[in-house]
Amino acid sequence: MVEQIDSMKRKQFAKGVTEIAQVGAIQIFFEPGTGMERVVVGVVGVLQFDVLQFRMESEYGCATTSATCRISSFATSTTPTSTLRS
């Protein structure tokens, strides 16, 4: 699970995660009924996750934090990332 540290950076977080997902670097998962403030991301390896965190901070000015989660409680996004709430 990835979320922004500063809640005032919500738009930058949503834009960054969405754009990085559009290029295929990550896959977005979310808790049904929640927004883009906290998302579960699917990555191929640790390096890809490190790249996500680096790009979020350097390109979008949004520091992130991460936590582990139970996968069974989340759903994949069937909505194109361009239409997700920001």
PyMOL CGO cylinders between C-alpha atoms (Angstrom):
from pymol import cmd
from pymol.cgo import CYLINDER

trace = [
    CYLINDER, 0.00, 0.00, 0.00, 1.32, 3.42, -0.93, 0.3, 1, 1, 1, 1, 1, 1,
    CYLINDER, 1.32, 3.42, -0.93, 0.03, 6.73, 0.34, 0.3, 1, 1, 1, 1, 1, 1,
    CYLINDER, 0.03, 6.73, 0.34, 1.22, 10.30, 0.34, 0.3, 1, 1, 1, 1, 1, 1,
    CYLINDER, 1.22, 10.30, 0.34, 2.81, 11.65, 3.51, 0.3, 1, 1, 1, 1, 1, 1,
    CYLINDER, 2.81, 11.65, 3.51, 1.48, 15.20, 3.09, 0.3, 1, 1, 1, 1, 1, 1,
    CYLINDER, 1.48, 15.20, 3.09, -2.29, 15.26, 2.58, 0.3, 1, 1, 1, 1, 1, 1,
    CYLINDER, -2.29, 15.26, 2.58, -1.95, 18.62, 0.81, 0.3, 1, 1, 1, 1, 1, 1,
    CYLINDER, -1.95, 18.62, 0.81, -0.23, 16.75, -2.06, 0.3, 1, 1, 1, 1, 1, 1,
    CYLINDER, -0.23, 16.75, -2.06, -3.29, 14.65, -2.96, 0.3, 1, 1, 1, 1, 1, 1,
    CYLINDER, -3.29, 14.65, -2.96, -3.54, 15.90, -6.54, 0.3, 1, 1, 1, 1, 1, 1,
    CYLINDER, -3.54, 15.90, -6.54, 0.17, 15.37, -7.20, 0.3, 1, 1, 1, 1, 1, 1,
    CYLINDER, 0.17, 15.37, -7.20, -0.08, 11.86, -5.73, 0.3, 1, 1, 1, 1, 1, 1,
    CYLINDER, -0.08, 11.86, -5.73, -3.10, 10.93, -7.85, 0.3, 1, 1, 1, 1, 1, 1,
    CYLINDER, -3.10, 10.93, -7.85, -1.52, 12.39, -11.00, 0.3, 1, 1, 1, 1, 1, 1,
    CYLINDER, -1.52, 12.39, -11.00, 1.80, 10.65, -10.40, 0.3, 1, 1, 1, 1, 1, 1,
    CYLINDER, 1.80, 10.65, -10.40, 0.36, 7.22, -9.65, 0.3, 1, 1, 1, 1, 1, 1,
    CYLINDER, 0.36, 7.22, -9.65, -2.01, 7.47, -12.61, 0.3, 1, 1, 1, 1, 1, 1,
    CYLINDER, -2.01, 7.47, -12.61, 0.68, 8.55, -15.08, 0.3, 1, 1, 1, 1, 1, 1,
    CYLINDER, 0.68, 8.55, -15.08, 3.17, 5.94, -13.90, 0.3, 1, 1, 1, 1, 1, 1,
    CYLINDER, 3.17, 5.94, -13.90, 0.45, 3.28, -14.24, 0.3, 1, 1, 1, 1, 1, 1,
    CYLINDER, 0.45, 3.28, -14.24, -0.37, 4.47, -17.77, 0.3, 1, 1, 1, 1, 1, 1,
    CYLINDER, -0.37, 4.47, -17.77, 3.18, 3.78, -18.94, 0.3, 1, 1, 1, 1, 1, 1,
    CYLINDER, 3.18, 3.78, -18.94, 2.93, 0.28, -17.50, 0.3, 1, 1, 1, 1, 1, 1,
    CYLINDER, 2.93, 0.28, -17.50, 5.45, 0.60, -14.67, 0.3, 1, 1, 1, 1, 1, 1,
    CYLINDER, 5.45, 0.60, -14.67, 2.87, -0.31, -11.98, 0.3, 1, 1, 1, 1, 1, 1,
    CYLINDER, 2.87, -0.31, -11.98, -0.64, -1.66, -11.69, 0.3, 1, 1, 1, 1, 1, 1,
    CYLINDER, -0.64, -1.66, -11.69, -3.11, 0.15, -9.44, 0.3, 1, 1, 1, 1, 1, 1,
    CYLINDER, -3.11, 0.15, -9.44, -5.36, -1.67, -6.97, 0.3, 1, 1, 1, 1, 1, 1,
    CYLINDER, -5.36, -1.67, -6.97, -7.71, 0.11, -4.59, 0.3, 1, 1, 1, 1, 1, 1,
    CYLINDER, -7.71, 0.11, -4.59, -10.08, -0.41, -1.71, 0.3, 1, 1, 1, 1, 1, 1,
    CYLINDER, -10.08, -0.41, -1.71, -13.65, -0.26, -3.05, 0.3, 1, 1, 1, 1, 1, 1,
    CYLINDER, -13.65, -0.26, -3.05, -15.32, 2.98, -2.02, 0.3, 1, 1, 1, 1, 1, 1,
    CYLINDER, -15.32, 2.98, -2.02, -12.10, 4.89, -1.37, 0.3, 1, 1, 1, 1, 1, 1,
    CYLINDER, -12.10, 4.89, -1.37, -10.33, 7.53, -3.38, 0.3, 1, 1, 1, 1, 1, 1,
    CYLINDER, -10.33, 7.53, -3.38, -6.77, 7.87, -4.62, 0.3, 1, 1, 1, 1, 1, 1,
    CYLINDER, -6.77, 7.87, -4.62, -5.31, 8.96, -1.27, 0.3, 1, 1, 1, 1, 1, 1,
    CYLINDER, -5.31, 8.96, -1.27, -4.13, 5.40, -0.58, 0.3, 1, 1, 1, 1, 1, 1,
    CYLINDER, -4.13, 5.40, -0.58, -3.64, 2.76, -3.25, 0.3, 1, 1, 1, 1, 1, 1,
    CYLINDER, -3.64, 2.76, -3.25, -2.15, -0.68, -3.53, 0.3, 1, 1, 1, 1, 1, 1,
    CYLINDER, -2.15, -0.68, -3.53, 0.36, -0.93, -6.33, 0.3, 1, 1, 1, 1, 1, 1,
    CYLINDER, 0.36, -0.93, -6.33, 1.49, -4.04, -8.10, 0.3, 1, 1, 1, 1, 1, 1,
    CYLINDER, 1.49, -4.04, -8.10, 5.13, -4.08, -9.18, 0.3, 1, 1, 1, 1, 1, 1,
    CYLINDER, 5.13, -4.08, -9.18, 7.37, -6.78, -10.60, 0.3, 1, 1, 1, 1, 1, 1,
    CYLINDER, 7.37, -6.78, -10.60, 10.14, -6.37, -8.02, 0.3, 1, 1, 1, 1, 1, 1,
    CYLINDER, 10.14, -6.37, -8.02, 11.70, -4.27, -5.30, 0.3, 1, 1, 1, 1, 1, 1,
    CYLINDER, 11.70, -4.27, -5.30, 13.61, -2.14, -7.81, 0.3, 1, 1, 1, 1, 1, 1,
    CYLINDER, 13.61, -2.14, -7.81, 10.40, -1.17, -9.59, 0.3, 1, 1, 1, 1, 1, 1,
    CYLINDER, 10.40, -1.17, -9.59, 8.88, -0.16, -6.26, 0.3, 1, 1, 1, 1, 1, 1,
    CYLINDER, 8.88, -0.16, -6.26, 11.96, 1.94, -5.44, 0.3, 1, 1, 1, 1, 1, 1,
    CYLINDER, 11.96, 1.94, -5.44, 11.65, 3.62, -8.85, 0.3, 1, 1, 1, 1, 1, 1,
    CYLINDER, 11.65, 3.62, -8.85, 8.00, 4.43, -8.09, 0.3, 1, 1, 1, 1, 1, 1,
    CYLINDER, 8.00, 4.43, -8.09, 8.90, 6.10, -4.80, 0.3, 1, 1, 1, 1, 1, 1,
    CYLINDER, 8.90, 6.10, -4.80, 11.81, 8.00, -6.39, 0.3, 1, 1, 1, 1, 1, 1,
    CYLINDER, 11.81, 8.00, -6.39, 9.69, 9.26, -9.30, 0.3, 1, 1, 1, 1, 1, 1,
    CYLINDER, 9.69, 9.26, -9.30, 6.85, 10.30, -7.01, 0.3, 1, 1, 1, 1, 1, 1,
    CYLINDER, 6.85, 10.30, -7.01, 9.19, 12.46, -4.96, 0.3, 1, 1, 1, 1, 1, 1,
    CYLINDER, 9.19, 12.46, -4.96, 11.44, 13.83, -7.72, 0.3, 1, 1, 1, 1, 1, 1,
    CYLINDER, 11.44, 13.83, -7.72, 8.93, 14.32, -10.58, 0.3, 1, 1, 1, 1, 1, 1,
    CYLINDER, 8.93, 14.32, -10.58, 5.70, 14.99, -8.70, 0.3, 1, 1, 1, 1, 1, 1,
    CYLINDER, 5.70, 14.99, -8.70, 7.00, 16.50, -5.43, 0.3, 1, 1, 1, 1, 1, 1,
    CYLINDER, 7.00, 16.50, -5.43, 5.08, 13.99, -3.37, 0.3, 1, 1, 1, 1, 1, 1,
    CYLINDER, 5.08, 13.99, -3.37, 6.85, 11.91, -0.73, 0.3, 1, 1, 1, 1, 1, 1,
    CYLINDER, 6.85, 11.91, -0.73, 5.20, 8.55, -0.13, 0.3, 1, 1, 1, 1, 1, 1,
    CYLINDER, 5.20, 8.55, -0.13, 5.10, 5.94, 2.57, 0.3, 1, 1, 1, 1, 1, 1,
    CYLINDER, 5.10, 5.94, 2.57, 4.35, 2.26, 2.23, 0.3, 1, 1, 1, 1, 1, 1,
    CYLINDER, 4.35, 2.26, 2.23, 2.80, -0.51, 4.29, 0.3, 1, 1, 1, 1, 1, 1,
    CYLINDER, 2.80, -0.51, 4.29, 1.92, -4.15, 3.78, 0.3, 1, 1, 1, 1, 1, 1,
    CYLINDER, 1.92, -4.15, 3.78, -1.67, -5.15, 3.22, 0.3, 1, 1, 1, 1, 1, 1,
    CYLINDER, -1.67, -5.15, 3.22, -3.91, -8.16, 2.70, 0.3, 1, 1, 1, 1, 1, 1,
    CYLINDER, -3.91, -8.16, 2.70, -4.44, -8.58, -1.03, 0.3, 1, 1, 1, 1, 1, 1,
    CYLINDER, -4.44, -8.58, -1.03, -7.80, -10.32, -0.64, 0.3, 1, 1, 1, 1, 1, 1,
    CYLINDER, -7.80, -10.32, -0.64, -9.42, -7.11, 0.62, 0.3, 1, 1, 1, 1, 1, 1,
    CYLINDER, -9.42, -7.11, 0.62, -8.72, -5.15, -2.56, 0.3, 1, 1, 1, 1, 1, 1,
    CYLINDER, -8.72, -5.15, -2.56, -10.08, -5.08, -6.09, 0.3, 1, 1, 1, 1, 1, 1,
    CYLINDER, -10.08, -5.08, -6.09, -8.34, -4.32, -9.35, 0.3, 1, 1, 1, 1, 1, 1,
    CYLINDER, -8.34, -4.32, -9.35, -9.31, -1.23, -11.22, 0.3, 1, 1, 1, 1, 1, 1,
    CYLINDER, -9.31, -1.23, -11.22, -11.50, -2.03, -14.21, 0.3, 1, 1, 1, 1, 1, 1,
    CYLINDER, -11.50, -2.03, -14.21, -11.86, 1.66, -14.95, 0.3, 1, 1, 1, 1, 1, 1,
    CYLINDER, -11.86, 1.66, -14.95, -9.27, 3.22, -17.25, 0.3, 1, 1, 1, 1, 1, 1,
    CYLINDER, -9.27, 3.22, -17.25, -6.83, 5.22, -15.13, 0.3, 1, 1, 1, 1, 1, 1,
    CYLINDER, -6.83, 5.22, -15.13, -7.79, 8.39, -16.99, 0.3, 1, 1, 1, 1, 1, 1,
    CYLINDER, -7.79, 8.39, -16.99, -11.24, 8.28, -15.40, 0.3, 1, 1, 1, 1, 1, 1,
    CYLINDER, -11.24, 8.28, -15.40, -10.20, 7.56, -11.80, 0.3, 1, 1, 1, 1, 1, 1,
    CYLINDER, -10.20, 7.56, -11.80, -11.01, 10.21, -9.23, 0.3, 1, 1, 1, 1, 1, 1,
    CYLINDER, -11.01, 10.21, -9.23, -8.19, 12.65, -8.48, 0.3, 1, 1, 1, 1, 1, 1,
]
cmd.load_cgo(trace, "trace")
